[in-house]
Amino acid sequence: MCCPSNLLLELDPPNLILTPHMAYASVQSLETLAEQLIGNLEAYMAGQPRHLIDQTGQ
């Protein structure tokens, strides 16, 4: 076993297959991410930031 400190890799059921998750890396997903990033930056620069986190705990 390559990484005994990783709990998922310590599991050894006969029907378990671990694979990397690459669905986010499609061209369409990366384009959408870039569009959202640009939109968020433009909104911030215009004084209208989006998706603010309420840090007051209320």
N, C-alpha and C positions, 0 to 999 in steps of 0.2 A: 504494500500500500504506500502511495507516494506521500500522503500528508495525514498522518494519524491524528494530528491536532484538530482536523476539520471534521465536525460531527457528521455532516452529510456524506463525506467520503468514508467514514467508518461504518456506515450502514451497508449491509450486504445482502438485501433481499434478492432473490433470483430474477425478479421482474423490474428492478430499478435501473433506469438508464439516465445518467446525468448529461445534459447537453447545455452548451452556452445559449443564452437568450440574445438573439440578434435582431428581433423584430423591429426594434427602435432604429436600426441602422439603414432602413430602406431610403432610397432617394427622396421619396415623398415625405417621409418622417423628418429627414434632415432639412428639407426645404421648409416645412412647417415650423420646425424649431427655429430656423434662421429668421423667418418672417415674424414670429412671436418675439424673438429677441430684439429685432430692429424696431418693431412697434412699441415694445416696452421702453427702449432707449429714447425713442422719439417722444413718447408721452412724458417721460421723466424730464427731458430737456425742455419741454413745453410747460413744465410746472404742474403736470397732471399725472403723477406716478400711479401706476396700477398695482394691484395685488399687495397692498400694504398689510403688514401684520400689526395687530393691536397689541402693543407691548405693555399696556396698563393692566392686563389680566382681567379685564371686564368683558 
